[in-house]
């Protein structure tokens, strides 16, 4: 799913069988354990990756650790609480 809000692109990945677009998004939302690794997002640039609450705590923790190793900005709803958009700096 791709949608735009306040001029910002938002990509939501909801299932394992996906074909990711190349491009730049403000937010990428990972739902339903839809990726095996953040390396799948190599063609996608974004300002923040959000791991939503449809994922297990284990999965969210694993993705969070991988993001830390790769230097990617990630927000886990299960670990960090609801994500609140405030401004372009996130």
N, C-alpha and C positions, 0 to 999 in steps of 0.2 A: 504494500500500500504506500502510495506517495500522496501527500497533500501539502498545501501551503497555508500558512497562518501568519499574518502580519508580515508578509514578504519572505518568510523563512520556510525552506523546504524541510519536510519531515518524512523520513522513511521508516516504515514499520515492517519488520520481517516476522512473519507469523507461522511459517512452516518450513520444514527441512528442505523440501523441494522448492527451491527458489532460484530465480535468475536476477542477480543484483544489477541495478543500473550503475554505470560509472557516473560520477559527478560529485557535487558538493551539496551537503545538507547541513542545516543547523543542528538537527537532532536525528539520531538513529535509535529506534526502539527495538529491542530484541524481546520477542514474546515466544512462549511455548517451547523453550529449548530449541529454537529454530536454527542455530548454528552450532557447529562442533568446536570452532575456534575463531577468535577474532581475526585470524589471518585471512578468513573468507572475505573480510571487508577491505582488502588491500586496494581495490579500485574505487573505494568510496571515501571521500573526505568529509569529516564532520567536526562540529565543535564539541559535541557531547554524545556519548553512547549511554543509553538508559536501558538497564536490565529490569523489565517490569515484574510485577508480582505474580504473573502467570508461570514463572520459572520456579524451580525448587531452590531452597536455600543453598544446597550444595552446588548446583549449577551456577547460581549467581556469585557465590564465593569463588568458584574456579575462574569464571570470566573476569571477575574483579582482580584476582591475582595475576591473570594473564595480561590484563590492561596495564597493571602497574609495571610489569616487566617490559612491556612494549612502549611504555610512556604515553598511553592513550587515556583521554579523559573519560571516566566511566562513573555512572551513578547507579547504584543498586537500590531499588525501592525497598527490598527486604532488609538491607543493611542500613541504609541511610534515610529511610522514610520517603514520603511523597516528594517528587521532584516539582519544584516551583519555579516557573520561568519568571525572571525579574527583569532582565535586560539582555542586550546582545553579549555581554561579557560572561553570562552564566555564573 
